[in-house]
Structure formats: C-alpha cells, structure tokens
C-alpha cells in the first residue's frame, strides 16, 4: 500500500471494510434463510401430518389415495412419505420402513417432534405426531410419521442466499463507483493546489492565498512557512553576494593598482615598499573575506540541529586564556570572572567560540592599547547567562551604540583596519540562540553585554 496513490489508498480503506461487512451480512442472511426455510417447511410438514391423520381417521385406516399424494407432492415439490401405527404399535397404513428417530428422543403426546435423517440414501426431514383417536375401528393413541426429502428446502435456502449476494453485490458495486468518483471529487482541491504550485516560477515564493478545505490548511500553512524561510534564505544569499561584491571591489582594485605600480618601481627600495603595501591590502582583503564567510555561515547555519548542552564557562575560559597569553606580551591585562552558580547552556559551541573571537578581536582593534585592561565576566541567573566584555579604551558614543551591530559600520573610519562585520556576527549569533547583544554605558570604555537563555525557545 506504500506505493499506491492517495485516491487508491482511500478507496481501499473504504471499500475493503464494506466488502467485509457485506460478507458477514451475507453469511448472517444465509443463516436466517436456513432458519426461515426450516420453519416454513416444518410448519408445512406438520400440516401434511395433520392432513394425513385426519384423512386416515375419516377413512378408518385406509391408505391415502394416489390423487392426494400427488397433490401433496406437487404442492410441496418433494415426495412425501408417511406411516401410521395404531395403539400398541400395530401397523395401520403407509410405508413400513420410516427413518429412525434419534436415540433418546422424547416424543410427547400432542406435540410434534422434528428431526433430520436419511431415507433410501437421501436426506429427509421427519416429523412424528401422536394423537388420540376415538373411532369404531381406530381407538386409542395413534402415531403419525411423515417425512419428506429436502431438495426444495435446500433450493429455497440457495435462492435466498443468491438473492442476498446479488443485492449486496449490487450495493457494493454501486458504492465502489460512488466512492471512486466521490474521492476524485473530494481530492480536487488538493489537485488544484498541486497545479497552482506547479505553475509557479522558481522565484515565486509568495504565500498561498487560495481557498482550501480545513483538512489541508495545516499543509498549506507548513508550505507557506517553508516559502517564507526560503525567501528569507534567498534574500540573505542575495544580500551576501551584493555585500561581498561591494566590499571586495575596492580592496581588489587597490591591490591591482598597487601591483601595477610595483611593476613600474624605479628601484628596489620603492619596489619593496609597494609590495609591502600589496601584502597589507591582501591581508585586509583576506580578513574581509573571512568575516563575510563567517557572517554567511552564521545566517545560513541550521543552529537548532547542532545545539547541545555545553559548559560555557570552560568554552569561554579556554578562548580567554589563549587570548591573554598573546596580549601579555603587549602588557595588556585580561581578567575573567564568573558570578552565580554555573549552569550548562543549550547552544552551538562552534558559534559561541566564533562570537567570543569577534568580541575579543573588536576589543583588540578598537579599544585596547599597550598597558590597557580587558575584563570578561559570566553572570548566571535562573534563566539566562550574561557575557560581559569591557575594555578601558575610548569607548563608543551613545548615538552610535545601536549602529555598531550593523554590517560594515565602523564608529571611526580612521581608526583600526577592521571591516565592520565582527559585531554584526556577534549580534546574529546571539539572536540565533534566542538572546540579544547590546552596547551599554561604561565609565571605563566600551562595554558589550550578550545575554543568552539557558534553554532557547
């Protein structure tokens, strides 16, 4: 059934139980027909027994006339046999070898007793009736035994069964046709939806607005959500390509210009200076490229699939330790502190390390000077952890504190060789974890607070 169409699945799920119910109904109908035919023929057989009893009583023991037997046979459709015994079991008239009643049968006077047996190799239905006669020649208890073959009775049961099968078969066939076309009509909104989507162009990611049955609304809502995510992803990719082209155009043009100037250098000293300028430009361009790729990786990465319970204290302290070892040579003091009881954080460890790398790099490029100080603190509460990075540099003006998280924005274009993407990456990583990134007032320099929930929603 896994490879069947939806219409075939629905059809089978509806028609198979209907066929089973019809089969059960046919069997029940056959059993009822059996009981009905048995009752009808038993009543008829009893009526024959009473008729024979009265006729023999009137004729005072004479055998039934051939005309009466023929009329009974014609009326009933099966041969009728009988035997009458008088008081004391003496034979009165009829056939001398009737079917034997079952052993232990309780034959009561005045009540007919029916049983099945065989006679001359054929199945018969028999009745025994005991009646009291008060006739000059027949006086006392008389036993009337009548039996008849059951071919007509079986034929009646078969006819009733065949009629039931024909009727139920017609009903099932009609139901199958109605179901097939009804399912086709019922699935039309789904087919219309399929056609509407198939006619769209590859870049048409507008939400589906057409009317749909209530059963299909969750599917359409999920599809619209997918369209929305795809549109956002395409928008991010387009923005990345546009930003990359815009930001790389000038550095590459500068490298080309410097390289052309180096070719025409008048002496080796000038050549070395120009090659050194090319190297610096290439390094800056390489950093810009890496930052662009980091930003795209953050925005395109399926973070939730990579979340795990991480020891964020160990994660950040390892990054701080390696940073501090290098900055110690520049006489820069790096401090690290933890407030509150440490708790595991559900996060993407790779992106948390990327975030810290950009925060430290930003502090190094724009805030720290020889002999300066950098303080990093983790503060745990019941529902979140705050990551605070504070330097003692020149700080950031109040009107620029929100803009520093924009892509390619730098508070001072003449200060440092950054590309304006580090803090944008920090903000994107924080938002991807359900948190926030802020630049707040500090009496010393620049202070950045990153708040992450312990369990992102």
C-alpha positions in Angstrom: 0.0 0.0 0.0 3.0 2.3 0.4 3.3 2.9 -3.3 -0.4 3.4 -4.0 -1.9 6.7 -4.9 -3.8 8.7 -2.3 -7.0 8.0 -4.2 -6.3 4.3 -4.3 -5.5 4.3 -0.6 -8.7 6.0 0.4 -10.7 3.7 -2.0 -9.2 0.5 -0.4 -9.6 1.8 3.1 -13.3 2.4 2.5 -14.3 -0.5 0.1 -12.4 -3.3 1.9 -14.4 -2.8 5.2 -17.6 -2.5 3.2 -16.8 -5.8 1.4 -16.1 -7.5 4.8 -19.4 -6.1 6.2 -21.2 -7.4 3.1 -19.7 -10.8 3.5 -20.7 -11.0 7.2 -24.2 -9.8 6.3 -24.4 -12.4 3.5 -23.5 -15.2 5.9 -26.0 -13.9 8.5 -28.6 -13.6 5.8 -27.9 -17.3 4.7 -28.2 -18.5 8.3 -31.5 -16.6 8.6 -32.7 -18.1 5.3 -31.8 -21.5 6.6 -33.9 -20.9 9.7 -36.7 -19.4 7.8 -37.0 -22.2 5.2 -36.7 -24.8 8.0 -39.6 -23.1 9.9 -41.7 -22.8 6.8 -41.2 -26.4 5.7 -41.6 -27.7 9.3 -44.9 -26.0 9.5 -45.9 -27.4 6.1 -44.7 -30.9 7.1 -46.8 -30.6 10.3 -49.8 -29.5 8.3 -49.3 -32.6 6.0 -49.1 -34.8 9.0 -52.3 -33.5 10.4 -54.0 -33.8 7.0 -52.9 -37.4 6.6 -54.0 -38.1 10.2 -57.5 -36.7 9.5 -57.8 -38.5 6.2 -56.9 -41.8 7.7 -59.2 -41.3 10.6 -62.1 -40.5 8.2 -61.3 -43.5 6.0 -60.9 -45.6 9.2 -57.4 -46.7 8.3 -57.5 -46.9 4.6 -54.4 -46.0 2.6 -54.2 -42.5 1.2 -55.5 -42.1 -2.3 -52.9 -41.6 -5.1 -54.5 -38.4 -6.0 -53.9 -36.9 -2.5 -50.3 -38.0 -2.5 -49.7 -36.5 -6.0 -51.3 -33.2 -4.9 -49.1 -33.1 -1.8 -46.0 -33.8 -3.8 -46.9 -31.2 -6.4 -47.7 -28.6 -3.7 -44.5 -29.2 -1.7 -42.2 -30.0 -4.6 -40.6 -33.0 -2.8 -42.0 -36.6 -2.4 -44.0 -37.1 0.8 -43.9 -40.4 2.7 -45.9 -41.5 5.8 -46.6 -44.3 8.2 -49.4 -44.6 10.8 -49.3 -47.0 13.7 -52.2 -47.7 15.9 -52.4 -48.5 19.6 -49.8 -51.0 20.8 -47.6 -50.1 17.7 -49.6 -52.0 15.2 -49.1 -51.0 11.6 -52.2 -49.2 10.2 -51.1 -47.8 6.8 -48.3 -46.2 4.8 -44.7 -47.2 4.3 -43.2 -49.9 6.5 -39.7 -48.6 6.9 -39.7 -45.0 8.2 -36.5 -43.2 9.3 -35.5 -43.9 12.8 -35.8 -41.1 15.4 -32.5 -40.2 17.2 -31.8 -42.4 20.2 -33.2 -40.9 23.4 -35.8 -38.8 21.7 -38.5 -37.5 24.0 -41.7 -37.8 21.9 -44.6 -36.3 23.8 -48.2 -36.8 23.0 -49.9 -33.9 21.2 -46.5 -32.2 20.4 -44.8 -32.7 17.0 -41.2 -33.9 17.1 -39.0 -32.9 14.2 -35.6 -34.4 13.2 -33.2 -34.9 10.3 -32.4 -38.3 8.9 -31.8 -40.3 5.7 -34.2 -42.4 3.7 -33.1 -44.6 0.8 -29.8 -42.7 0.7 -31.4 -39.2 0.6 -31.6 -36.6 3.2 -35.1 -36.2 4.7 -36.9 -34.1 7.3 -39.2 -36.1 9.5 -42.0 -35.3 12.0 -43.6 -37.7 14.5 -47.0 -36.8 15.9 -49.0 -38.8 18.5 -52.8 -38.2 18.6 -55.7 -39.9 20.4 -58.4 -41.2 18.1 -61.9 -42.3 19.1 -63.2 -44.2 16.0 -65.0 -47.5 15.9 -62.1 -49.2 14.1 -59.3 -46.9 15.4 -59.5 -46.1 19.1 -56.5 -45.1 21.2 -53.2 -43.4 20.7 -52.1 -43.3 17.0 -48.6 -42.3 15.8 -48.3 -40.4 12.6 -44.8 -40.3 10.9 -44.3 -38.1 7.9 -41.0 -37.5 6.1 -40.0 -35.6 3.0 -36.9 -35.1 1.0 -35.2 -31.7 1.5 -34.1 -30.8 -2.0 -36.7 -28.0 -2.4 -35.8 -26.7 1.1 -32.1 -26.5 0.1 -33.1 -24.9 -3.2 -35.1 -22.2 -1.3 -32.1 -21.5 1.0 -29.8 -21.2 -2.0 -32.2 -18.9 -3.8 -32.4 -16.7 -0.7 -28.6 -16.7 -0.5 -28.1 -15.9 -4.1 -30.7 -13.1 -3.9 -28.8 -11.6 -0.9 -25.5 -11.9 -2.7 -26.9 -10.3 -5.8 -28.4 -7.5 -3.8 -25.3 -6.8 -1.7 -23.1 -7.2 -4.7 -25.1 -4.5 -6.5 -24.9 -2.3 -3.4 -21.1 -2.8 -3.2 -20.6 -2.2 -6.9 -22.7 1.0 -6.7 -20.8 2.1 -3.6 -17.5 1.4 -5.3 -18.4 3.6 -8.2 -19.7 6.3 -6.0 -16.7 6.1 -3.7 -14.2 6.3 -6.6 -15.7 9.3 -8.2 -16.5 10.9 -4.8 -12.9 10.5 -3.7 -11.8 12.1 -7.0 -14.2 15.0 -6.4 -13.1 15.3 -2.8 -9.4 15.4 -3.8 -10.0 18.1 -6.4 -8.9 20.9 -4.1 -5.6 19.1 -3.5 -5.1 18.6 -7.2 -5.9 22.2 -7.8 -3.4 23.2 -5.2 -0.8 21.0 -6.8 -1.5 22.6 -10.2 -1.3 26.1 -8.8 2.1 25.4 -7.2 3.4 23.6 -10.3 2.6 26.7 -12.4 4.7 29.0 -10.3 8.0 30.2 -11.4 11.1 29.1 -9.4 11.4 32.5 -7.8 7.8 32.9 -6.9 7.7 32.2 -3.2 4.6 34.2 -2.3 2.3 32.6 0.3 -0.6 30.5 -1.0 -3.8 32.6 -0.6 -6.4 30.4 -2.4 -9.4 28.8 -0.6 -8.6 25.3 0.7 -10.6 22.8 2.8 -9.9 22.9 6.5 -8.1 19.5 6.4 -5.5 20.9 4.0 -4.9 24.1 6.0 -2.0 22.7 8.1 -0.3 21.5 5.0 -0.7 24.9 3.3 0.5 26.7 6.5 3.6 24.5 6.6 4.2 25.2 2.9 3.8 28.9 3.4 6.2 28.7 6.3 8.7 26.9 4.0 8.2 29.5 1.3 8.9 32.2 3.9 12.1 30.6 5.1 13.2 30.0 1.5 12.5 33.6 0.6 14.5 34.8 3.6 17.3 32.4 2.8 17.4 33.7 -0.8 17.3 37.3 0.5 20.2 36.6 2.8 22.2 35.0 -0.1 21.4 37.9 -2.4 22.5 40.4 0.3 25.7 38.4 0.9 26.6 38.4 -2.8 25.8 42.1 -3.1 27.7 43.0 0.1 30.7 40.8 -0.9 30.8 42.3 -4.4 30.6 45.8 -3.0 33.1 45.3 -0.2 35.6 43.4 -2.2 35.5 45.7 -5.3 37.6 48.5 -3.7 40.2 46.3 -2.0 40.8 44.2 -5.1 41.0 47.4 -7.2 43.5 48.8 -4.8 45.6 45.6 -4.9 45.6 45.7 -8.7 46.6 49.4 -8.7 49.4 48.7 -6.2 50.6 45.7 -8.2 50.7 47.8 -11.4 52.6 50.5 -9.5 55.0 47.9 -8.2 55.8 46.7 -11.7 56.9 50.2 -12.6 59.0 50.8 -9.5 62.2 52.7 -10.3 64.4 51.0 -7.7 64.3 48.0 -5.3 63.5 50.1 -2.2 60.4 51.5 -3.8 59.5 48.1 -5.1 59.7 46.6 -1.5 57.5 49.4 -0.1 54.9 48.8 -2.8 55.0 45.0 -2.4 54.6 45.6 1.4 51.5 47.7 0.7 50.2 44.9 -1.6 50.7 42.4 1.3 48.8 44.6 3.8 46.0 45.1 1.3 45.8 41.4 0.6 45.7 40.6 4.4 42.9 43.1 4.9 41.0 41.7 1.9 41.6 38.2 3.3 40.2 39.2 6.7 37.2 40.9 5.0 36.6 37.7 3.0 36.8 35.5 6.2 34.4 37.9 8.0 31.9 37.7 5.2 32.1 34.0 5.2 31.6 33.9 8.9 28.6 36.1 8.7 27.1 33.9 6.0 27.8 30.7 7.9 26.0 32.1 11.0 23.0 33.2 9.0 22.8 30.0 6.9 23.7 27.5 9.6 20.9 25.3 11.0 21.8 26.1 14.6 19.0 24.3 16.3 20.1 21.0 14.8 23.6 21.5 16.3 22.5 22.6 19.8 23.9 20.7 22.7 24.3 21.1 26.4 27.7 22.8 26.8 29.9 24.0 29.7 30.0 27.7 28.5 32.5 28.6 31.4 35.0 26.1 30.1 34.3 27.1 26.5 34.9 30.8 27.0 37.8 30.5 29.6 39.7 28.4 27.0 39.3 31.2 24.4 40.2 33.9 27.0 43.3 32.0 28.2 44.8 31.8 24.7 44.0 35.4 24.0 45.5 36.6 27.3 48.8 34.7 26.7 49.3 36.6 23.4 48.3 40.0 24.8 50.5 39.6 27.9 53.4 40.4 25.5 51.7 43.8 24.8 51.4 44.5 28.6 47.6 44.1 28.3 45.9 42.6 31.4 43.0 40.3 30.7 40.6 39.3 33.6 38.0 36.6 33.7 35.3 36.2 36.4 32.2 34.1 37.0 29.2 35.3 39.0 26.4 33.0 40.2 26.3 29.2 40.0 27.5 28.0 36.6 24.9 26.0 34.6 25.1 24.2 31.3 23.8 26.2 28.3 22.0 24.7 25.3 23.9 26.2 22.4 26.1 25.6 19.3 29.7 25.5 20.8 31.3 26.4 17.5 29.2 29.6 17.1 29.8 30.6 20.7 33.6 30.4 20.1 33.1 32.4 16.9 31.2 35.1 18.9 33.9 35.3 21.5 36.6 35.5 18.9 34.9 38.5 17.3 34.3 40.3 20.6 37.9 39.9 21.6 39.1 41.0 18.2 36.9 44.0 18.3 38.3 45.0 21.7 41.8 44.5 20.5 41.4 46.6 17.3 39.3 49.5 18.7 39.7 49.6 22.5 42.9 48.1 23.9 46.2 49.9 24.0 49.6 48.9 25.4 49.1 48.7 29.2 45.3 48.5 28.9 42.9 46.2 30.6 40.1 43.9 29.4 37.6 42.3 31.7 35.4 39.4 30.7 32.7 38.2 33.1 30.0 35.5 33.0 26.9 36.1 35.2 24.4 33.3 35.7 20.8 33.7 36.7 17.9 31.3 36.9 17.0 31.6 33.2 20.0 33.1 31.4 23.7 33.8 31.3 25.2 37.2 30.6 28.5 37.5 28.8 30.1 40.9 29.5 33.2 42.2 27.7 34.6 45.5 28.9 37.7 47.4 27.8 39.3 50.7 29.0 39.6 52.2 25.6 38.0 55.4 24.1 34.5 53.9 24.3 31.6 54.4 21.9 29.4 57.4 21.6 25.8 57.0 22.9 24.2 57.7 19.5 26.4 55.0 17.8 25.8 52.2 20.3 23.0 50.6 18.4 24.5 51.1 15.0 27.8 49.3 15.8 25.9 45.9 15.2 25.1 46.9 11.7 27.0 45.3 8.9 30.0 47.3 7.6 29.5 50.0 10.2 32.6 51.4 12.0 32.3 54.1 14.7 35.6 55.7 13.5 36.6 55.0 9.9 40.1 56.4 10.5 40.7 54.1 13.5 41.9 50.5 13.0 41.8 48.2 10.0 38.5 46.4 10.7 35.8 45.8 8.1 32.7 46.4 10.3 31.4 42.8 10.4 32.6 41.5 13.7 29.9 42.9 15.9 27.2 42.0 13.2 28.3 38.4 13.5 28.1 38.7 17.3 24.5 40.0 17.1 23.4 37.3 14.6 24.8 34.5 16.8 23.1 35.9 19.9 19.8 36.2 18.1 20.1 32.7 16.7 20.3 31.4 20.3 17.3 33.4 21.3 19.3 36.1 23.0 20.5 39.7 22.5 23.6 41.8 22.1 23.9 45.3 23.4 26.5 48.0 23.8 25.9 49.8 27.1 27.3 52.7 29.0 30.6 52.2 30.8 32.7 54.5 32.9 35.9 53.0 31.5 35.5 52.3 27.8 33.3 50.1 25.6 31.1 47.5 27.3 29.2 44.8 25.4 26.6 42.5 27.1 25.5 39.3 25.4 22.5 37.6 27.1 21.7 34.0 26.2 18.8 31.9 27.6 19.9 28.6 29.2 17.2 26.8 27.2 16.3 28.6 23.9 12.6 28.5 23.0 
